[in-house]
């Protein structure tokens, strides 16, 4: 089979090779332009600037917190979608994936209408727990847009997992919680890790929902993407440096998931 695929690849018609190369250039050239315009001589000094370090620290903290929140809520939700039969499961799955296609700014507006002081929940708990324009609000906004990546990855892994191990444990007297903790979670561990990495990367790059729901306050809600947007208007070189940091993170994420994609 492999040899046949290689022979097929060697005979790739030019009608496909030319647009494929054009598509590759279309994706790579902007990244090459970013690297070409980077201020390499002053890069170390710019990376050490307090505003860059503060935005990077805030981005790492909030993305990690958002991923933890997604793990707590998303893994059980993925298990429910993959294993439980209930009316409206297709609708629930569609609603879970809505943030993937919903404009992030719209997501931020929706969060304001729910958690804002006059929102559905904020009107009751706004005096005790105020989320908009706070660091906690950044975490909530990032979790909202990133959770579907985790849910989809874990649900797919759960559907592909061999149920015989769980059934064998159940017949030996293990409770449902024990089966889930000792059998199911180890089986779907790679899917959870892959989903968490994608979730974390998406949270790190979130912009629209964050600026709408949490604002752009240095040291409190200004993450790396927001700092890039602000620097682009006043200091383009600083914006390039911040963009390079995010690009490096994306490359690291792709390298982390490379083996999983190749095996798939």
N, C-alpha and C positions, 0 to 999 in steps of 0.2 A: 504493500500500500504506500509506504513512504517513497520507494523508488518511483512508483507511478506518479505520485504528487510532484516529485522533483522533475520528472520528464515533462509533466504538464507545465510546470513553472518555467522551464527552459523554452517552451514554445509559446510564451506569452505574447499575444499579438500587440503590435505597436499602437493599435487603436485603444488599448487599455493602458499600456505603459506610459504613453505621453500624458494623459490626464492624471494618472497616478503620480507621476513625477511632479506635475504642476501642483497637485494637491499637497504633496510633501513640502514643496517650496513655500506654498501659501502658509503652512503651519510653522515652518522652521525660520523663515526670513524675519518675522517680527522678533523672535527670540535672538537671532543673530544681530539684529539691529540694536537690541537692548545691550548685548554684550559689547558691541562695537562702540557704543556711545558711553559706556560706563567710565567714570573717572577713576581709572585704576591707580594712578599715583597717589591720590588723596583718599582712596577707599578705606584703608585702616582707620584714618583719623575720623572720617565721616561715620563709620560704624561705631566709633566710640563716643559719638555725641550723645548727650543726655536724652534728647528727645527721641533719638533712634532706639536707644537702649530701653527707654521707658515704654515706647510703643511695642517693641519686641517682647518685653517682659509681660505687658498686659495681654498681648495676643496669645502668648504661650499659656498663661494662666487661665484665661477665659476659654480658649479652645480646649484645654484639658478638662476644665470643669464642665463644659458643655458636653464633651464626649462621655464623661462619667455619668452625667444626667441621662444621656441617650442610652447608655448601657443599662442603667437601672430600669428605664421605661421601655426601651426598644426591644431588648431581648425577650421579655415576656410577651410583648405585642407580636413579635415575629413568631414565637411559639404558638400563640393563639391562632394566627393566620395560617400557619402551616399544618397544625395538628387538630384543631378544633373545628367541628361542624356546627354552624349556627346560621340562622337566617340573616341575610344581608352581609355575608362575609365578603362578597365581591365589592359591595359598596364601601365597606370599611377599608379594604385594600386600596381602592381608588382614592379614598380620602387621605390615607396615609401617604400616598405618593403625590398628592397635590402640591406640596412645597417644592417638588422637583421642577415643576413647570410654572408655578406661580411666580410672577415678578417679585423679587425680594422686597422692593419698596412696598408693594401691596401687603406682603406678609408683615412688614413693620407697622403699617396702618392698622391691620387686623389685630396685632398684639396691643397696640394703643387702645383700641376700642374694647378690649377685654381687660387689660391690666392697668389702663390709665385710671386716674382718679375718678373719672366719670364713666368708666367702663363697666362691663357686666360683673366682673369680679372686683375690680379696683375700687368701686364705690363702697364696698363692704369692708375691704381689708387695706385700703389705701393709707390709712393712718398708722397701721401696724407694719405693713410691708409694702413699701413703694418701690416698684421696679423700673418705671421709665426714667431714663437719663441717669442710670446708676450702673456700676460695674455688674451687678446682678442682672440688670436688664440686658447687658451685652451677652451674658451667658445664655439667657432665655432666648434671645434673638438668634444666636448661633445654633442652639440646640434645635430650634424650630425648623431651620432650613437644612440642618445636617442629619437629623434623625432618619429620614427616609433611606439614606445610603446604608445605614446600619441595618435597618429593618429588612430591606430587600436582600442584602447579602446574607443575613442570618436565616431568613425564611427560605432562600434557595438552598442553603446548606442543610437545613432541617428536612426539606423535602427529598434531598438526595441521600440522606443518612439511612443506613440499614436498620430497620425497625426490629430485626430479630434479636439484637442485643437487649433492647429495652423490654421486649416481650419475655425473654428468658429471665431477666432480673425480676420482672413482675411475677412470673410463675414461681420463683423461688421465695416469694414473700416480701419483696422490697416494696415500700410505699411509693406513691407517685412522686413525692418530694425527693426521696432517696434515688429513684430512677433518674429523675431530672438532674440532680446534683452529681451523681456518681457515674452515670452512663451518658445522658444526653449532652450535657455541657462539654465533657471531653471529646465526644464525637464531633461536635460542631465548633470546637475551639478554633480551628483555622479560619472558619467563616466569620466567627466573632472578631478575631484579630484583624482580618482583612476589612471587615465592615467598620471596625473602630478606627483603623488608620484612615480610611476614606472619610469617615465622619469627622475626624480631627482635622484633616486637610481642608475639608469644606468649611468647617467652622473657622479655621485660621484665615481663610480668604473671604469670609463673609463681609459684605459692604452695605448693600441696600437696606436690609431689615435693621441692621445695627444703627446706621445713621438716622433712620426714621424713628426707631423705638428708643434708642439710648443716647442719641446725640453724638457730638464730636468734641469732647472735653479732654484736653491733654491730662494724662495721668489717671483719668477716671474711666473714660469710655473710648478714647482715641486709640484704636488698634492699628496694626500695620496698614491695611488697605485704606483706612481713613487718613492716616498720616501721608500715604502716597498721594491721595487726592488733594490734600491741603498743600503739600510741598510742590505739587505740579504747577501751582499758580504763582508761587514765590521763589522756589529754588528747584529748578528742573533736575539738577544733578543729584540733589538729595532724594528726589522722587525715584531716580534711576537706581540709586543705592538701595533704597527700601524695596524696590521691585526685584532687585537681584537677590535679596534675602528671601523673599517669597518664592522666587524661581528655584533657589537652592533647596528650599523645603519641599517643593513639588517634585523635584528630581529625586530627592531622598525617599519620598513616598512611593514613587514609581519603582525605584530600585528595591524597596521593601516588598512590594507586591509582585515583582517580576516573576519569581519562581512559581507563585500561585497561578498567574495568568498563563505561563507556559504549560503547566500541567493541565490546565483546563483546555 
